Amino acid sequence: MREYAKDYRSIAAEKQRQRQSKIPKDWLIDAQKYGEATNLLQVPVTCGILDGVEREITSNYDATALSEKIRQGVWSVEQVTVAFCKRAAIAHQLTNCLTEIFFDEAIERARQLDLEQREDPNCKALRPLYGLPISLKDSFQVVGQDTSTGLACFVKKPADQNSALAALLLDLGAILYCKTNLPQTIMTGDSDNNVFGRTLNPHNTALTAGGSTGGEGALIALRGSLLGVGTDIAGSIRIPSLCNGIYGVRGSVGVVPHSGVRDLAVPGTDGVRSAAGPMATSLRDCRLFMKAVMESETWRYDSAVVSVPWRNLQVKEKLRVGLVEDNGIHTPSPPIRRGLNKATQLLQRSNDIEIVPLKLPSIKEIYQDLFQYMAPLGTEHYSELFNRTGEPAIPSVDTIGLMSVEGTTLRGFFEMNARREEAAKKYLQLFCDNRIDAIMMPVAAHTAVPWDRWANATYTGLWNYLDYPAVVIPVDKVGETDLADDVVHAKYGPEDANLYRLYTGPELYRDAPIAVQVIGYRQMDEALINTAIFADSIINGKE
Amino acid sequence: MREYAKDYRSIAAEKQRQRQSKIPKDWLIDAQKYGEATNLLQVPVTCGILDGVEREITSNYDATALSEKIRQGVWSVEQVTVAFCKRAAIAHQLTNCLTEIFFDEAIERARQLDLEQREDPNCKALRPLYGLPISLKDSFQVVGQDTSTGLACFVKKPADQNSALAALLLDLGAILYCKTNLPQTIMTGDSDNNVFGRTLNPHNTALTAGGSTGGEGALIALRGSLLGVGTDIAGSIRIPSLCNGIYGVRGSVGVVPHSGVRDLAVPGTDGVRSAAGPMATSLRDCRLFMKAVMESETWRYDSAVVSVPWRNLQVKEKLRVGLVEDNGIHTPSPPIRRGLNKATQLLQRSNDIEIVPLKLPSIKEIYQDLFQYMAPLGTEHYSELFNRTGEPAIPSVDTIGLMSVEGTTLRGFFEMNARREEAAKKYLQLFCDNRIDAIMMPVAAHTAVPWDRWANATYTGLWNYLDYPAVVIPVDKVGETDLADDVVHAKYGPEDANLYRLYTGPELYRDAPIAVQVIGYRQMDEALINTAIFADSIINGKE
């Protein structure tokens, strides 16, 4: 047996001990008390750790409303920060959603902002995210913190530079206070790894919290954060947004700075690029984030941004929305069909929205190429990272078949690019010919599924392949009436049938969130967010 | 000896006859009369083909001023179109600058626009390029016209679709009337090919018209067009702009729609992408073009655009300009040094511009990689195209060594990408640390050189590699005082010395234009154009 400089188990044990030490004793909950519960959403307010003001701050506002309160001086930045640190600590103890905890640094910065504010009352006016605690997926670098991405070989190597976005968010006035869990390889639908373990879904702990930005999903669902940032190369913002019943925006590539995010791909891998975006409890918070970022000089922070500015576009008063009921390879499960129907019917009742049924072409071929784009040189680089500390692949890496992807050649790579250029033309034409403002469709063929069963990203990956922005809007939750139906309803062959069988009815899936995604034109993120806010206002009666 | 379906010579002969037939008899000049002259700039107004109004229309305005006259109804669109068709015909007979001639279609469209205008006087208000004749590099597809790019194998295959930009320009009100010459392979500094032959430089016919957009360069220098469109992957807009003493803008990749431009690269080749941009007799015409394009919905025309809108940015009143005197591998020739000094001194006299001397890092390594990016799979695809009709490579293809580029692997390609990402960070830092708005530097180490001697693009290619926008501003012309100096002044070794020796003094180089290029931040095309217009107003006393 090979000898490792250090075995992953001891690295993980030490890392977990250190992480635990970052939670003040007074904030510890009796986790055993909640061991039997599957739905943990109420625990933060019932566990007795938060005082009345902290419950108020963390429970009753979205980031937009909270920002207003901070500007009005209702609460100091320190009060707000402490409240969210506490609630994040509770969320973590319930779901294992955090990787790096730096509450002390955050509270110290909050105090400084409060001091500055006393000396110059105008200083906050200029900073659109002033005083707002923002959580980040572990892959973003924050000075002094590890960026292990759950790989043992990267533990205890604190960053000496911020990711471009972390630097920008600080300049915009935000408070960074924690980073969140993700899958080994950052490629699966289960936020599980050998260093930090698995993040649980607070709606139903028997189900996955989703991935790869699953830590954010669980943290935000429990309101341990109101605004977090994920990345999405095949669905990694949208899948956990669906699983955890929150809003999420996959921005177009480069619109939100992405440089300095740890990416496990071979350096220089191009083709389909990961994109960053916000996850939140309201869609207007996603807008707050996107507007703040797109109004700033992102190009000074990151040499790889796409400089699409926020334009304060007029909101359209009449919308045409393409409706895609299924993607032609994976049949949506009964709750997903019900959720999409519900959203469609609500939109149809509006005089301002016209629904246009659509079919998406070439999904199977596109998804095959997307999977190859994920690892054009094969997956040896992952094995090499695992082998440094002897860690095994997590189960969900096997579920998606990642380690069996073989590399292609330069010619094969360009052939994929050429096919993608053709697909891009076809899809633009589909949008233009139908004069649609957006497409509405499922985020996946199913809700959150039991652990380690999330097998593909055919509903989400298409939009990464084409680089169209996409927004997840929660619609409902699985309830008593969502019965399983017969597998004969699976229309697309044996693999589809296997996936379809996963849904066994409301007993196992109780409270699993149901969502839709809304997709807009490439780089038209602002227009899409406007459209999605309009749709959300009808579906969920918000803003 | 191999038998070809058809030999390139017969294809070229037939194509040239057809082209010649597109010029009305009344517009033919006695070309022999000008066989001895090297400077042809005055011939269009002295040859007797243009009447007084046509001379006025084509000689005394830039496109911006002419557009105003058209809107005022001083001249009909037909009058303007006929005048430019005539003058383009003259320019072509002098320099062989045109490939496809479609004057009839253009004049027919002009009549239609005039008719529409009579019926609805407001129709022109909405179209920013209303009634303006615009010429296109041959590689842009125009319905009904060949897109041979000077390759015999592509002759007699008329396009059934417009390039995205051609479609957009028509929708913006422009008149398309001709396409222009370029080098075989679209990769050299000499616009020469086996189908159409060589374009001459109207300033000095002993020198190259530059490439690859050399036909536009010659045509615009002779005012056979006021506004043309080129493409630039290593300098192909800027080199002919320098050689022909005109303005040219290499936009950032994707800002000006580029889809449907014939690209001889293997389909799907990515890495360094070609960018389109305007060439004109004034910089404000380049702005007119860029503003019109960037204000339109380019993303509806082209699935590959980068949606950076025109923002009507405030023009900065104080500028910091980085001055790069040479690029560290090729020593500028005496006229280039004089031109840059002249521009620098003029700018320094302004209270509003601060000059910051700069050195550019890593040019040699960057240029090596750029050259590999031009043909990552090697150059067999060119040979294959040549072989279809038995045509040989043109001399300038040998000069640049294109056919000896060997392919790389997918891993090698990603390694190049990774080096480029690092270079991009370094260069952004150079710009930001020095707080510069732009860099000013030579366009090449030399002016236009004798035929088939243009050997590299080390001054221009850098900005394609990094995707920074760049503007060419003419500064002066070679005159009596521009003596050659000793080769000891060549600082960078034998290859530099060979290049340096090319400049033999004002006898051979008489009237060769001298220019500078001004480079701005990636995708900040609008801000760069503002900066360049300001610099131009000081250097050339224009707007």
Contacts between the chains, C-beta under 8 A, distances in Angstrom:
chain1	res1	chain2	res2	distance
A	259	B	425	7.7
A	266	B	411	7.5
A	266	B	414	5.6
A	267	B	414	6.8
A	267	B	415	7.6
A	267	B	417	7.7
A	267	B	418	3.9
A	267	B	421	7.6
A	268	B	413	7.6
A	268	B	414	3.6
A	268	B	415	5.9
A	268	B	416	6.8
A	268	B	417	3.2
A	268	B	418	3.3
A	268	B	419	7.6
A	268	B	420	7.7
A	268	B	421	6.8
A	269	B	414	5.4
A	269	B	417	7.4
A	270	B	270	6.5
A	270	B	271	7.7
A	270	B	414	7.3
A	270	B	417	5.4
A	271	B	270	7.7
A	299	B	428	7.8
A	299	B	521	6.0
A	299	B	522	6.5
A	299	B	523	6.8
A	299	B	524	7.0
A	300	B	428	7.7
A	300	B	432	5.8
A	303	B	421	7.5
A	303	B	424	3.8
A	303	B	425	5.1
A	303	B	427	7.3
A	303	B	428	4.1
A	303	B	522	7.3
A	304	B	421	6.9
A	304	B	424	6.7
A	306	B	306	6.1
A	306	B	308	7.8
A	306	B	523	7.1
A	307	B	308	5.6
A	307	B	522	7.4
A	307	B	523	4.1
A	307	B	524	6.8
A	308	B	306	7.8
A	308	B	307	5.5
A	308	B	308	6.3
A	308	B	309	7.8
A	309	B	308	7.8
A	309	B	309	7.1
A	309	B	311	6.5
A	311	B	309	6.5
A	311	B	311	8.0
A	376	B	410	6.2
A	376	B	414	7.9
A	377	B	410	6.3
A	377	B	411	6.2
A	377	B	414	7.2
A	407	B	410	7.1
A	408	B	410	6.6
A	409	B	409	7.3
A	409	B	410	5.8
A	410	B	376	6.2
A	410	B	377	6.2
A	410	B	407	7.1
A	410	B	408	6.7
A	410	B	409	5.8
A	410	B	410	4.3
A	410	B	412	7.8
A	410	B	413	5.5
A	411	B	266	7.5
A	411	B	377	6.2
A	412	B	410	7.8
A	413	B	268	7.6
A	413	B	410	5.4
A	413	B	413	7.5
A	414	B	266	5.6
A	414	B	267	6.8
A	414	B	268	3.6
A	414	B	269	5.4
A	414	B	270	7.2
A	414	B	376	7.9
A	414	B	377	7.2
A	415	B	267	7.7
A	415	B	268	5.9
A	416	B	268	6.8
A	417	B	267	7.7
A	417	B	268	3.2
A	417	B	269	7.4
A	417	B	270	5.4
A	418	B	267	3.9
A	418	B	268	3.3
A	419	B	268	7.6
A	420	B	268	7.7
A	421	B	267	7.6
A	421	B	268	6.7
A	421	B	303	7.5
A	421	B	304	6.9
A	424	B	303	3.8
A	424	B	304	6.7
A	425	B	259	7.7
A	425	B	303	5.1
A	427	B	303	7.3
A	428	B	299	7.8
A	428	B	300	7.7
A	428	B	303	4.1
A	432	B	300	5.8
A	521	B	299	6.1
A	522	B	299	6.5
A	522	B	303	7.3
A	522	B	307	7.4
A	523	B	299	6.8
A	523	B	306	7.1
A	523	B	307	4.0
A	524	B	299	7.0
A	524	B	307	6.8
